[in-house]
Amino acid sequence: MEPILLYNRKTRTLEEEAVFEKDVMEFFYGSRLGFFITELLFKHRWVTELYARLQHGPGSKSKIRKFVESHGVNLDELERPVDSFNTFNEFFIRRLKPSARPIDRDPGSLVSIADCRLSAYPIREDSVYPVKARPFTVARLVGGGEFAAGYAASYAGGLCLIFRLAPVDYHRFGYVDDCEQSPVEAVNGFYRSVHPLSLSRMKAVFTENRREYCVLKTANFGEVIHIDVGATGVGRIVQRHPGGGRFARGEEKGYFEFGGSTVILLLKPGAAKIDDDIAEYSGRGIETIVRYGEKIGGKV
């Protein structure tokens, strides 16, 4: 496996990502046999449900300390003591102290909706062309069909933000701005990995995985499509407000149960400009480490 390089905005340096269960990832996505098994079995819902069930069992608690030590989880940020979690999944969906993730309240700031590895790409004629992954269309992303194609056309020339949450990340995600949210729509699909290694080998993962999306009518960035993408090992995408409503910037929208996953935001032309450092590294195929509530861009 080639090292996964990330840009650290704080230190202004590149660093290598610590891959969760690296040997397993190398086998299933770096060898022909492993890739065959992955496509034959692991992309299906029942495998993810079985794995998720194990993370809910009392025996999974023993994994917490090892995970914390190997990935350098900051225990000072936790809302409750680490020993109070009874299962690994309970720890995985942990809450943080409100002070741990301050939200940039400047109306002109575009903020990150999660702790993640962020990439930003232009939307060209309804298509997005990630540097190290397969291209995908906005229409397919929201389920396909004539309605989706017509609706997606208004995003051509806009901005696609891909927030990849690795297993080590805080797995709750929020609203990008003060907004009115439509009801959440679900699109059934597979549960392929969203790790860079799998994205470089797979078909268009983002348009074939299970996903849930809604439209946000935001106060400062116009109409935004918010898509939550399921993946291998993600037991559930939990929506706090599936029926929609009015919400504030940074308010929690939902969370992923165990596993790494992705949130995608689509913005219309002229709505926002991504910060130069994120744009530069995205163009080189390198994700930028960002935190929930952090400024990542601004109004044009």
Contacts in CASP RR format, 6 or more apart in sequence:
PFRMAT RR
TARGET T0000
AUTHOR 0000-0000-0000
METHOD contacts of the structure
MODEL  1
MEPILLYNRKTRTLEEEAVFEKDVMEFFYGSRLGFFITELLFKHRWVTEL
YARLQHGPGSKSKIRKFVESHGVNLDELERPVDSFNTFNEFFIRRLKPSA
RPIDRDPGSLVSIADCRLSAYPIREDSVYPVKARPFTVARLVGGGEFAAG
YAASYAGGLCLIFRLAPVDYHRFGYVDDCEQSPVEAVNGFYRSVHPLSLS
RMKAVFTENRREYCVLKTANFGEVIHIDVGATGVGRIVQRHPGGGRFARG
EEKGYFEFGGSTVILLLKPGAAKIDDDIAEYSGRGIETIVRYGEKIGGKV
1 19 0 8 1.000
1 22 0 8 1.000
1 25 0 8 1.000
1 26 0 8 1.000
1 29 0 8 1.000
1 30 0 8 1.000
1 197 0 8 1.000
3 16 0 8 1.000
3 17 0 8 1.000
4 16 0 8 1.000
4 17 0 8 1.000
4 19 0 8 1.000
4 196 0 8 1.000
4 197 0 8 1.000
5 14 0 8 1.000
5 15 0 8 1.000
5 16 0 8 1.000
5 17 0 8 1.000
5 286 0 8 1.000
6 14 0 8 1.000
6 15 0 8 1.000
6 16 0 8 1.000
6 17 0 8 1.000
6 117 0 8 1.000
6 286 0 8 1.000
6 287 0 8 1.000
6 288 0 8 1.000
6 289 0 8 1.000
7 13 0 8 1.000
7 14 0 8 1.000
7 277 0 8 1.000
7 278 0 8 1.000
7 281 0 8 1.000
7 286 0 8 1.000
7 287 0 8 1.000
7 288 0 8 1.000
7 289 0 8 1.000
8 14 0 8 1.000
8 15 0 8 1.000
8 289 0 8 1.000
9 277 0 8 1.000
9 288 0 8 1.000
9 289 0 8 1.000
9 290 0 8 1.000
14 286 0 8 1.000
17 117 0 8 1.000
17 166 0 8 1.000
18 70 0 8 1.000
18 71 0 8 1.000
18 168 0 8 1.000
19 25 0 8 1.000
19 195 0 8 1.000
20 71 0 8 1.000
20 166 0 8 1.000
20 167 0 8 1.000
20 168 0 8 1.000
25 193 0 8 1.000
25 195 0 8 1.000
25 197 0 8 1.000
27 33 0 8 1.000
27 34 0 8 1.000
28 34 0 8 1.000
28 35 0 8 1.000
28 37 0 8 1.000
28 38 0 8 1.000
28 42 0 8 1.000
28 193 0 8 1.000
29 35 0 8 1.000
29 38 0 8 1.000
29 193 0 8 1.000
29 195 0 8 1.000
29 197 0 8 1.000
29 198 0 8 1.000
29 201 0 8 1.000
30 197 0 8 1.000
30 201 0 8 1.000
35 201 0 8 1.000
38 192 0 8 1.000
38 193 0 8 1.000
38 198 0 8 1.000
41 47 0 8 1.000
42 191 0 8 1.000
42 192 0 8 1.000
42 232 0 8 1.000
43 190 0 8 1.000
43 191 0 8 1.000
43 192 0 8 1.000
43 232 0 8 1.000
44 190 0 8 1.000
44 191 0 8 1.000
45 191 0 8 1.000
45 210 0 8 1.000
47 191 0 8 1.000
47 232 0 8 1.000
47 233 0 8 1.000
48 191 0 8 1.000
48 232 0 8 1.000
48 233 0 8 1.000
48 234 0 8 1.000
48 235 0 8 1.000
49 235 0 8 1.000
51 232 0 8 1.000
51 233 0 8 1.000
51 235 0 8 1.000
51 258 0 8 1.000
52 89 0 8 1.000
52 233 0 8 1.000
52 234 0 8 1.000
52 235 0 8 1.000
52 236 0 8 1.000
52 257 0 8 1.000
52 258 0 8 1.000
54 60 0 8 1.000
55 87 0 8 1.000
55 88 0 8 1.000
55 89 0 8 1.000
55 92 0 8 1.000
55 257 0 8 1.000
55 258 0 8 1.000
56 87 0 8 1.000
56 89 0 8 1.000
57 87 0 8 1.000
57 88 0 8 1.000
57 89 0 8 1.000
58 86 0 8 1.000
58 87 0 8 1.000
59 87 0 8 1.000
60 87 0 8 1.000
60 88 0 8 1.000
60 89 0 8 1.000
61 85 0 8 1.000
61 86 0 8 1.000
61 87 0 8 1.000
61 88 0 8 1.000
63 88 0 8 1.000
64 82 0 8 1.000
64 85 0 8 1.000
64 88 0 8 1.000
64 91 0 8 1.000
65 82 0 8 1.000
67 73 0 8 1.000
67 88 0 8 1.000
67 91 0 8 1.000
67 168 0 8 1.000
68 75 0 8 1.000
68 82 0 8 1.000
71 167 0 8 1.000
71 168 0 8 1.000
72 168 0 8 1.000
73 168 0 8 1.000
75 82 0 8 1.000
77 96 0 8 1.000
77 97 0 8 1.000
77 100 0 8 1.000
78 94 0 8 1.000
78 95 0 8 1.000
78 96 0 8 1.000
78 97 0 8 1.000
79 94 0 8 1.000
79 95 0 8 1.000
79 96 0 8 1.000
79 97 0 8 1.000
80 94 0 8 1.000
80 95 0 8 1.000
82 91 0 8 1.000
85 91 0 8 1.000
85 94 0 8 1.000
88 258 0 8 1.000
89 257 0 8 1.000
89 258 0 8 1.000
92 167 0 8 1.000
92 171 0 8 1.000
92 257 0 8 1.000
92 258 0 8 1.000
92 259 0 8 1.000
93 171 0 8 1.000
93 172 0 8 1.000
93 238 0 8 1.000
93 255 0 8 1.000
93 256 0 8 1.000
93 257 0 8 1.000
94 170 0 8 1.000
95 172 0 8 1.000
96 170 0 8 1.000
101 115 0 8 1.000
101 170 0 8 1.000
101 291 0 8 1.000
101 292 0 8 1.000
101 293 0 8 1.000
102 293 0 8 1.000
103 111 0 8 1.000
103 249 0 8 1.000
103 250 0 8 1.000
103 292 0 8 1.000
103 293 0 8 1.000
104 111 0 8 1.000
104 293 0 8 1.000
104 294 0 8 1.000
104 295 0 8 1.000
105 249 0 8 1.000
106 295 0 8 1.000
107 219 0 8 1.000
107 220 0 8 1.000
107 299 0 8 1.000
108 220 0 8 1.000
108 298 0 8 1.000
108 299 0 8 1.000
109 295 0 8 1.000
109 297 0 8 1.000
109 298 0 8 1.000
110 176 0 8 1.000
110 177 0 8 1.000
110 221 0 8 1.000
110 272 0 8 1.000
110 274 0 8 1.000
110 295 0 8 1.000
110 296 0 8 1.000
110 297 0 8 1.000
110 298 0 8 1.000
110 299 0 8 1.000
111 176 0 8 1.000
111 177 0 8 1.000
111 249 0 8 1.000
111 250 0 8 1.000
111 293 0 8 1.000
111 294 0 8 1.000
111 295 0 8 1.000
111 296 0 8 1.000
112 118 0 8 1.000
112 163 0 8 1.000
112 290 0 8 1.000
112 291 0 8 1.000
112 292 0 8 1.000
112 293 0 8 1.000
112 294 0 8 1.000
112 295 0 8 1.000
112 296 0 8 1.000
113 163 0 8 1.000
113 173 0 8 1.000
113 174 0 8 1.000
113 175 0 8 1.000
113 176 0 8 1.000
113 226 0 8 1.000
113 250 0 8 1.000
113 253 0 8 1.000
113 263 0 8 1.000
113 265 0 8 1.000
113 292 0 8 1.000
113 293 0 8 1.000
114 163 0 8 1.000
114 165 0 8 1.000
114 169 0 8 1.000
114 170 0 8 1.000
114 172 0 8 1.000
114 173 0 8 1.000
114 174 0 8 1.000
114 263 0 8 1.000
114 292 0 8 1.000
115 165 0 8 1.000
115 169 0 8 1.000
115 170 0 8 1.000
115 290 0 8 1.000
115 291 0 8 1.000
115 292 0 8 1.000
116 163 0 8 1.000
116 164 0 8 1.000
116 165 0 8 1.000
116 166 0 8 1.000
116 169 0 8 1.000
116 263 0 8 1.000
116 289 0 8 1.000
116 290 0 8 1.000
117 163 0 8 1.000
117 164 0 8 1.000
117 165 0 8 1.000
117 166 0 8 1.000
117 287 0 8 1.000
117 288 0 8 1.000
117 289 0 8 1.000
117 290 0 8 1.000
118 161 0 8 1.000
118 162 0 8 1.000
118 163 0 8 1.000
118 164 0 8 1.000
118 278 0 8 1.000
118 282 0 8 1.000
118 287 0 8 1.000
118 288 0 8 1.000
118 289 0 8 1.000
118 290 0 8 1.000
118 296 0 8 1.000
119 130 0 8 1.000
119 131 0 8 1.000
119 161 0 8 1.000
119 162 0 8 1.000
119 164 0 8 1.000
119 278 0 8 1.000
119 282 0 8 1.000
119 285 0 8 1.000
119 287 0 8 1.000
119 288 0 8 1.000
120 159 0 8 1.000
120 160 0 8 1.000
120 161 0 8 1.000
120 162 0 8 1.000
120 274 0 8 1.000
120 278 0 8 1.000
120 279 0 8 1.000
120 282 0 8 1.000
120 296 0 8 1.000
121 128 0 8 1.000
121 129 0 8 1.000
121 130 0 8 1.000
121 159 0 8 1.000
121 160 0 8 1.000
121 162 0 8 1.000
121 282 0 8 1.000
121 283 0 8 1.000
122 128 0 8 1.000
122 157 0 8 1.000
122 158 0 8 1.000
122 159 0 8 1.000
122 160 0 8 1.000
123 138 0 8 1.000
123 155 0 8 1.000
123 156 0 8 1.000
123 157 0 8 1.000
123 158 0 8 1.000
123 159 0 8 1.000
123 160 0 8 1.000
123 266 0 8 1.000
124 156 0 8 1.000
124 157 0 8 1.000
125 156 0 8 1.000
126 137 0 8 1.000
126 138 0 8 1.000
126 139 0 8 1.000
126 149 0 8 1.000
126 152 0 8 1.000
126 153 0 8 1.000
126 155 0 8 1.000
126 156 0 8 1.000
127 135 0 8 1.000
127 136 0 8 1.000
127 137 0 8 1.000
127 138 0 8 1.000
128 135 0 8 1.000
128 136 0 8 1.000
128 137 0 8 1.000
128 138 0 8 1.000
128 160 0 8 1.000
129 135 0 8 1.000
130 162 0 8 1.000
130 199 0 8 1.000
130 285 0 8 1.000
131 282 0 8 1.000
131 283 0 8 1.000
131 284 0 8 1.000
131 285 0 8 1.000
132 196 0 8 1.000
132 199 0 8 1.000
132 200 0 8 1.000
132 285 0 8 1.000
133 196 0 8 1.000
133 199 0 8 1.000
133 200 0 8 1.000
133 205 0 8 1.000
134 199 0 8 1.000
134 202 0 8 1.000
134 203 0 8 1.000
134 204 0 8 1.000
134 205 0 8 1.000
135 204 0 8 1.000
136 204 0 8 1.000
136 206 0 8 1.000
136 207 0 8 1.000
137 152 0 8 1.000
137 207 0 8 1.000
138 148 0 8 1.000
138 152 0 8 1.000
138 155 0 8 1.000
138 156 0 8 1.000
138 160 0 8 1.000
138 225 0 8 1.000
138 266 0 8 1.000
139 145 0 8 1.000
139 148 0 8 1.000
139 149 0 8 1.000
139 150 0 8 1.000
139 151 0 8 1.000
139 152 0 8 1.000
140 148 0 8 1.000
140 204 0 8 1.000
140 207 0 8 1.000
141 152 0 8 1.000
141 206 0 8 1.000
141 207 0 8 1.000
141 211 0 8 1.000
141 213 0 8 1.000
141 225 0 8 1.000
141 227 0 8 1.000
141 264 0 8 1.000
141 266 0 8 1.000
142 148 0 8 1.000
142 151 0 8 1.000
142 152 0 8 1.000
142 185 0 8 1.000
142 187 0 8 1.000
142 213 0 8 1.000
142 225 0 8 1.000
142 227 0 8 1.000
143 187 0 8 1.000
143 207 0 8 1.000
154 268 0 8 1.000
155 225 0 8 1.000
155 266 0 8 1.000
155 267 0 8 1.000
155 268 0 8 1.000
155 269 0 8 1.000
156 269 0 8 1.000
157 269 0 8 1.000
158 266 0 8 1.000
158 267 0 8 1.000
158 268 0 8 1.000
158 269 0 8 1.000
158 270 0 8 1.000
158 271 0 8 1.000
159 266 0 8 1.000
159 267 0 8 1.000
159 271 0 8 1.000
159 272 0 8 1.000
159 273 0 8 1.000
159 274 0 8 1.000
160 264 0 8 1.000
160 265 0 8 1.000
160 266 0 8 1.000
160 267 0 8 1.000
161 264 0 8 1.000
161 265 0 8 1.000
161 266 0 8 1.000
161 267 0 8 1.000
161 274 0 8 1.000
161 296 0 8 1.000
162 262 0 8 1.000
162 264 0 8 1.000
163 173 0 8 1.000
163 262 0 8 1.000
163 263 0 8 1.000
163 264 0 8 1.000
163 265 0 8 1.000
164 194 0 8 1.000
164 196 0 8 1.000
164 260 0 8 1.000
164 261 0 8 1.000
164 262 0 8 1.000
164 287 0 8 1.000
165 171 0 8 1.000
165 173 0 8 1.000
165 256 0 8 1.000
165 260 0 8 1.000
165 261 0 8 1.000
165 262 0 8 1.000
165 263 0 8 1.000
166 260 0 8 1.000
167 258 0 8 1.000
167 259 0 8 1.000
167 260 0 8 1.000
169 260 0 8 1.000
170 292 0 8 1.000
171 255 0 8 1.000
171 256 0 8 1.000
171 257 0 8 1.000
171 259 0 8 1.000
171 260 0 8 1.000
171 261 0 8 1.000
172 252 0 8 1.000
172 254 0 8 1.000
172 255 0 8 1.000
172 292 0 8 1.000
173 228 0 8 1.000
173 252 0 8 1.000
173 253 0 8 1.000
173 254 0 8 1.000
173 255 0 8 1.000
173 256 0 8 1.000
173 263 0 8 1.000
173 292 0 8 1.000
174 250 0 8 1.000
174 251 0 8 1.000
174 252 0 8 1.000
174 253 0 8 1.000
174 254 0 8 1.000
174 292 0 8 1.000
175 181 0 8 1.000
175 216 0 8 1.000
175 247 0 8 1.000
175 248 0 8 1.000
175 249 0 8 1.000
175 250 0 8 1.000
175 251 0 8 1.000
175 253 0 8 1.000
176 216 0 8 1.000
176 218 0 8 1.000
176 221 0 8 1.000
176 224 0 8 1.000
176 226 0 8 1.000
176 249 0 8 1.000
176 250 0 8 1.000
176 265 0 8 1.000
177 216 0 8 1.000
177 218 0 8 1.000
177 219 0 8 1.000
177 220 0 8 1.000
177 221 0 8 1.000
177 224 0 8 1.000
177 249 0 8 1.000
178 218 0 8 1.000
178 219 0 8 1.000
178 220 0 8 1.000
178 247 0 8 1.000
178 248 0 8 1.000
178 249 0 8 1.000
179 216 0 8 1.000
179 217 0 8 1.000
179 218 0 8 1.000
179 219 0 8 1.000
179 224 0 8 1.000
179 246 0 8 1.000
179 247 0 8 1.000
179 249 0 8 1.000
180 216 0 8 1.000
180 217 0 8 1.000
180 244 0 8 1.000
180 245 0 8 1.000
180 246 0 8 1.000
181 214 0 8 1.000
181 215 0 8 1.000
181 216 0 8 1.000
181 226 0 8 1.000
181 241 0 8 1.000
181 243 0 8 1.000
181 244 0 8 1.000
181 245 0 8 1.000
181 246 0 8 1.000
181 247 0 8 1.000
181 253 0 8 1.000
182 214 0 8 1.000
182 215 0 8 1.000
182 216 0 8 1.000
182 244 0 8 1.000
183 214 0 8 1.000
183 242 0 8 1.000
183 243 0 8 1.000
183 244 0 8 1.000
184 212 0 8 1.000
184 213 0 8 1.000
184 214 0 8 1.000
184 239 0 8 1.000
184 241 0 8 1.000
184 242 0 8 1.000
184 243 0 8 1.000
184 244 0 8 1.000
185 212 0 8 1.000
185 213 0 8 1.000
185 214 0 8 1.000
186 210 0 8 1.000
186 211 0 8 1.000
186 212 0 8 1.000
187 210 0 8 1.000
187 211 0 8 1.000
187 212 0 8 1.000
187 213 0 8 1.000
188 210 0 8 1.000
189 208 0 8 1.000
189 209 0 8 1.000
189 210 0 8 1.000
189 211 0 8 1.000
190 208 0 8 1.000
190 209 0 8 1.000
190 210 0 8 1.000
191 209 0 8 1.000
191 210 0 8 1.000
191 230 0 8 1.000
191 231 0 8 1.000
191 232 0 8 1.000
191 233 0 8 1.000
191 234 0 8 1.000
192 198 0 8 1.000
192 202 0 8 1.000
192 205 0 8 1.000
192 208 0 8 1.000
192 209 0 8 1.000
192 231 0 8 1.000
192 232 0 8 1.000
193 202 0 8 1.000
193 205 0 8 1.000
193 231 0 8 1.000
193 232 0 8 1.000
194 205 0 8 1.000
194 206 0 8 1.000
194 209 0 8 1.000
194 229 0 8 1.000
194 230 0 8 1.000
194 231 0 8 1.000
194 260 0 8 1.000
194 261 0 8 1.000
194 262 0 8 1.000
195 260 0 8 1.000
196 287 0 8 1.000
198 205 0 8 1.000
199 205 0 8 1.000
205 229 0 8 1.000
206 227 0 8 1.000
206 229 0 8 1.000
206 262 0 8 1.000
206 264 0 8 1.000
209 229 0 8 1.000
209 230 0 8 1.000
209 231 0 8 1.000
210 229 0 8 1.000
210 230 0 8 1.000
210 237 0 8 1.000
211 227 0 8 1.000
211 228 0 8 1.000
211 229 0 8 1.000
211 230 0 8 1.000
212 227 0 8 1.000
212 228 0 8 1.000
212 237 0 8 1.000
212 239 0 8 1.000
213 225 0 8 1.000
213 226 0 8 1.000
213 227 0 8 1.000
213 228 0 8 1.000
214 225 0 8 1.000
214 226 0 8 1.000
214 244 0 8 1.000
215 223 0 8 1.000
215 224 0 8 1.000
215 225 0 8 1.000
215 226 0 8 1.000
216 223 0 8 1.000
216 224 0 8 1.000
216 225 0 8 1.000
216 226 0 8 1.000
217 223 0 8 1.000
218 224 0 8 1.000
220 299 0 8 1.000
221 267 0 8 1.000
221 271 0 8 1.000
221 272 0 8 1.000
221 299 0 8 1.000
222 267 0 8 1.000
222 268 0 8 1.000
222 271 0 8 1.000
223 268 0 8 1.000
224 265 0 8 1.000
224 266 0 8 1.000
224 267 0 8 1.000
224 268 0 8 1.000
224 271 0 8 1.000
225 264 0 8 1.000
225 265 0 8 1.000
225 266 0 8 1.000
226 253 0 8 1.000
226 263 0 8 1.000
226 264 0 8 1.000
226 265 0 8 1.000
227 263 0 8 1.000
227 264 0 8 1.000
227 265 0 8 1.000
227 266 0 8 1.000
228 237 0 8 1.000
228 239 0 8 1.000
228 254 0 8 1.000
228 256 0 8 1.000
228 261 0 8 1.000
228 262 0 8 1.000
228 263 0 8 1.000
229 261 0 8 1.000
229 262 0 8 1.000
229 263 0 8 1.000
229 264 0 8 1.000
230 237 0 8 1.000
230 256 0 8 1.000
230 261 0 8 1.000
230 262 0 8 1.000
231 259 0 8 1.000
231 260 0 8 1.000
231 261 0 8 1.000
231 262 0 8 1.000
232 259 0 8 1.000
233 258 0 8 1.000
233 259 0 8 1.000
233 260 0 8 1.000
234 256 0 8 1.000
234 257 0 8 1.000
234 258 0 8 1.000
234 259 0 8 1.000
234 260 0 8 1.000
234 261 0 8 1.000
235 256 0 8 1.000
235 257 0 8 1.000
235 258 0 8 1.000
235 259 0 8 1.000
236 256 0 8 1.000
236 257 0 8 1.000
237 254 0 8 1.000
237 256 0 8 1.000
237 257 0 8 1.000
237 261 0 8 1.000
238 254 0 8 1.000
238 255 0 8 1.000
238 256 0 8 1.000
238 257 0 8 1.000
239 253 0 8 1.000
239 254 0 8 1.000
240 252 0 8 1.000
240 253 0 8 1.000
240 254 0 8 1.000
241 247 0 8 1.000
241 253 0 8 1.000
247 253 0 8 1.000
250 292 0 8 1.000
250 293 0 8 1.000
270 300 0 8 1.000
271 299 0 8 1.000
271 300 0 8 1.000
272 297 0 8 1.000
272 298 0 8 1.000
272 299 0 8 1.000
272 300 0 8 1.000
273 297 0 8 1.000
273 298 0 8 1.000
273 299 0 8 1.000
273 300 0 8 1.000
274 282 0 8 1.000
274 296 0 8 1.000
274 297 0 8 1.000
274 298 0 8 1.000
275 295 0 8 1.000
275 296 0 8 1.000
275 297 0 8 1.000
275 298 0 8 1.000
277 288 0 8 1.000
278 288 0 8 1.000
278 290 0 8 1.000
278 296 0 8 1.000
278 297 0 8 1.000
281 287 0 8 1.000
281 288 0 8 1.000
282 288 0 8 1.000
290 296 0 8 1.000
END
